[in-house]
Amino acid sequence: LNRYFPPDFDPLLVPKRKWDPYKQVEVRMMIPFSMQCNKCGEFMYRGTKFNSRKEDVIGDDYLGVRKYRFYIKCTLCNNEIAFKTDPQNNDYVCESGATRNFETWRQQKEDETALETEQKEAAEGNAMAALESRTLDSKIEMEILDALDEIKAVNERHARVDLDPTKVLHRRADTDDTAAVAAFREQQQVSKPKPKRLSSSDDDDVVDVVAAAKPPVEPQLRKRKESDEKAPVIKRRLVAAPAAPLLLGGLGGLAAYNSSSGSEAPPPS
């Protein structure tokens, strides 16, 4: 898998391999339909595994889609059987060595295809028949659309319904709780008295009631308050105290001269 490519590798110098269109490739596959061998009459059913050889069908394609041919051998007589792909009908075609078994769905499809071709040919020759066929087709299309709309509406209704029992119980409990809360609030609003607007006379009564509700003041506190209110305000003047004398021990106990007072301090006793 891992190969070394040198830096000077040039892919253009590699020789191209020639492609052989008639080359066959071995493929392990299952047969796509039931068949009967033409030589020995052996039946081989759909889904039986075979080692087949595959090749391209040269000069035969459908709208650019390539066709492939497969070769298998009968399980009893080794007779070679060939079949190829049919992209036009999304099917396979048995070519030689065997006969494909009858299938009802293939017959029905062939009958429908033949009927459609006959109707087209008849419509091309008759204008009224073509108009009737187009009208019938439009009517069928409208009926199909109406049926689809009904199916969508039914699906939407079923989608809204939740079949989970736990979710249904939770939803019921939530609705019951909300209803109980709403009823309780409504009962509180009914029982709660509405506020009354007071007039001027009611205001005087309220003032009297508030004054009467104040606690009585003790006589001592009342006298103290009256005396504090009657006492005059006295402004005191601060006088500086005289400076203390300083003793000079080195001068034999003499008092030092106080420069601030301008007099000599008295001698100590």
Buried (B, 14 or more C-beta within 10 A) or exposed (E): EEEEEEEEEEEEEEEEEEEEEEEBEEEEEEBBBBBBBBBEEBEBEEEBEBEBBBBBEEEEEEEEEEBBBBBBBBBEEEBEBBBBBEBEEEEBBBEEBBEBBEEEEBEEEEEEEEEEEEEEEEBEEEEEEBEEBEEEEEEEEEEEEEEEEEEEEEEEEEEEEEEEEEEEEEEEEEEEEEEEEEEEEEEEEEEEEEEEEEEEEEEEEEEEEEEEEEEEEEEEEEEEEEEEEEEEEEEEEEEEEEEEBEBEEEEEEBBEEBEEEEEEBEEEE
